[in-house]
């Protein structure tokens, strides 16, 4: 394992990881510290045959607070690789539909993934700026909850066009490989990453923009570990918009539709995973009269939306989601803003069939709707 016995020896037995873990609060028997100890120190192979590797959210709340800087999500990811060899696999929500789509992406396939963009705005097959859309077109087709996964992509393209940018968008783009990597399938991740790197090279892009936090983190931090330094700049669109919109001469309407106070959900991969906290907030600050009311758990301390990589959506997930929604309501906000399609899907799904009345809005659509 990359996380060695020597690294674990630095563990201070402080229990901060367990105290920080959202799962441990719901399942008292779950402990990041004890899981590492059992696997690496006690050589307890029963862990690899248990649910523990799959129960972890890999949200990094533990490792971001760990005084010894032990990377527990990476440890959990490696455990998942080993668990698969023990024929211990996760439960797949939605009958494994999303995993099946990702597997198809490793083949020589013909896609129509840019059909939505033809109606939304102007783009090209090649160019200096490539918008890597991610799997939103497939989420939109496979998960008809009314969440509008493509709404974010449409809004990003329209915002870029308003700034005079007609980005490249590729019909050949594949799943970024995030879910394969974090589901313990490194081989599939490598295949998808290799295909995407070739496709991006063919567009001539110098800067690749991501609106999906998982795609962004995958290209920013994970793919370079396996393929070396990338020959293009990787930017999250919130970074790009927060930096460029103020100088683009775009004017904004005051807060409207009865929503003058909002709160913001920090996605795990965008926040703790990639260190981006302020750009989404800076985008919201562009709207006159809009008040951003923070939830008690925000930025580095933000709580996960309940599941990742389309695995193990359970009662535990729903409990975490409902608690997060309650926290948002306590702020007095009329809308919970997300910058992640999966956060929006999970939280909107949890809200259904409850008495919770809270709008869950996409960041880019919300900002676009306030442009004059």
Secondary structure as UniProt FT lines:
FT   HELIX           5..8
FT   TURN            9..10
FT   HELIX           16..20
FT   HELIX           22..26
FT   TURN            28..29
FT   HELIX           32..36
FT   HELIX           37..41
FT   HELIX           45..49
FT   HELIX           52..55
FT   TURN            61..65
FT   TURN            67..68
FT   HELIX           72..85
FT   TURN            86..87
FT   HELIX           93..96
FT   HELIX           97..104
FT   TURN            105..106
FT   TURN            113..114
FT   HELIX           115..120
FT   STRAND          129..132
FT   HELIX           136..142
FT   HELIX           149..162
FT   TURN            163..164
FT   TURN            171..172
FT   HELIX           178..182
FT   TURN            183..184
FT   HELIX           186..203
FT   STRAND          207..210
FT   HELIX           213..217
FT   HELIX           218..222
FT   HELIX           223..227
FT   STRAND          233..236
FT   HELIX           237..244
FT   HELIX           245..247
FT   TURN            248..249
FT   TURN            257..258
FT   STRAND          261..265
FT   TURN            268..274
FT   HELIX           278..284
FT   TURN            285..286
FT   TURN            288..289
FT   STRAND          291..292
FT   HELIX           299..301
FT   TURN            309..310
FT   HELIX           315..330
FT   TURN            331..332
FT   STRAND          335..338
FT   HELIX           341..351
FT   TURN            352..353
FT   STRAND          359..362
FT   HELIX           363..368
FT   TURN            369..370
//
